[in-house]
Amino acid sequence: MKFWMSAVAAAAMLCTVLTAPAPAAEQAVEGSAADGAIDCSSTPFVFSGNGYFVDCLRYEAQPRKDGASGESQSDVINVTSDERSMFLTLVSIRLTSTGLHMRYQNLQENTHDFFGGVAVKDWNGIGYKGGYDTAEFTSDISGTPSHCIAVQRYLNPAFGGFKRHVIGMGCAAGSLDAVYAALQQMRAPGD
């Protein structure tokens, strides 16, 4: 689905920014303007940290299923440490049609679906932390061994499913403390 592609595209952009020299990273971020880049104040996310690069994207679609159709809005926030050693990407997907809803999937399934380009190793589901279903894992991000987290929450239950889903992934070349610190400075739907 288009939701998954937007999250994968955002994660791929961040992986490029995370490992690229500064001029190439700036070009990658500037190139995202043609792909739905927006002012973060128009998203449901608020990030209050200093020493980070923060970029936001919006994708809108008209999903259809079993004769029902409507509109969806996916907002993506990408937070990268200024030394480019850590990133955090969160996606908020909201359906506005009364006839459509998202079914629940566990975090490991959704991480695979949304961030399929990331090889997940050593998955460790740790339960709820900071209001999110959370797991930790390892991966190689652009050839760099990294420690990562995956997070998600579902909101607005309706018709046996949900109208809003927040999912994200963050990785650091070192300790996960930097990723968790960034997540604590983030306000997302459901906070």
KABELGI-V730165 format. One record per pair of residues at least 12 apart in sequence whose C-alpha atoms are under 6 Angstrom apart, sorted by the first residue. I is the first residue (numbers start at 1). J is the second residue. D is the distance in whole Angstrom. If there is no record, write none. Layout:
i->[I | I]
j->[J | J]
d->[D | D]
//
This chain:
i->[4 | 7 | 8 | 18 | 36 | 36 | 37 | 37 | 38 | 38 | 40 | 45 | 45 | 46 | 46 | 47 | 47 | 48 | 49 | 51 | 52 | 52 | 52 | 53 | 53 | 54 | 54 | 55 | 55 | 56 | 56 | 57 | 57 | 58 | 58 | 59 | 59 | 60 | 60 | 68 | 70 | 71 | 72 | 72 | 73 | 73 | 74 | 74 | 75 | 75 | 76 | 76 | 77 | 77 | 85 | 85 | 86 | 86 | 87 | 87 | 88 | 88 | 89 | 89 | 90 | 90 | 91 | 91 | 91 | 92 | 92 | 93 | 93 | 94 | 94 | 95 | 101 | 101 | 101 | 102 | 102 | 103 | 119 | 120 | 121 | 121 | 121 | 122 | 122 | 123 | 124 | 132 | 132 | 132 | 133 | 133 | 134 | 134 | 135 | 135 | 136 | 136 | 146 | 146 | 147 | 147 | 148 | 148 | 149 | 149 | 150 | 150 | 151 | 151 | 152 | 152 | 153]
j->[114 | 114 | 115 | 84 | 57 | 58 | 56 | 57 | 56 | 57 | 56 | 187 | 188 | 186 | 187 | 185 | 186 | 185 | 185 | 82 | 80 | 81 | 82 | 79 | 80 | 78 | 79 | 77 | 78 | 76 | 77 | 75 | 76 | 74 | 75 | 73 | 74 | 72 | 73 | 99 | 97 | 96 | 94 | 95 | 93 | 94 | 92 | 93 | 91 | 92 | 90 | 91 | 89 | 90 | 172 | 173 | 171 | 172 | 170 | 171 | 169 | 170 | 168 | 169 | 167 | 168 | 166 | 167 | 168 | 165 | 166 | 164 | 165 | 163 | 164 | 163 | 161 | 162 | 163 | 161 | 162 | 161 | 139 | 139 | 137 | 138 | 139 | 137 | 138 | 137 | 136 | 151 | 152 | 153 | 151 | 152 | 150 | 151 | 149 | 150 | 148 | 149 | 172 | 173 | 171 | 172 | 170 | 171 | 169 | 170 | 168 | 169 | 167 | 168 | 166 | 167 | 166]
d->[5 | 6 | 5 | 5 | 5 | 5 | 6 | 4 | 6 | 5 | 5 | 6 | 5 | 6 | 5 | 6 | 5 | 6 | 6 | 5 | 5 | 4 | 5 | 6 | 5 | 6 | 5 | 6 | 5 | 5 | 4 | 6 | 5 | 6 | 5 | 6 | 5 | 6 | 5 | 5 | 4 | 6 | 6 | 4 | 6 | 5 | 5 | 4 | 6 | 5 | 6 | 4 | 6 | 5 | 6 | 6 | 6 | 4 | 5 | 6 | 6 | 4 | 5 | 5 | 6 | 4 | 6 | 5 | 6 | 6 | 4 | 5 | 5 | 6 | 4 | 5 | 5 | 5 | 5 | 5 | 5 | 5 | 6 | 5 | 6 | 5 | 6 | 5 | 6 | 5 | 5 | 6 | 5 | 5 | 5 | 5 | 6 | 5 | 6 | 5 | 6 | 4 | 5 | 5 | 6 | 6 | 5 | 4 | 6 | 5 | 6 | 4 | 6 | 5 | 5 | 4 | 5]
//
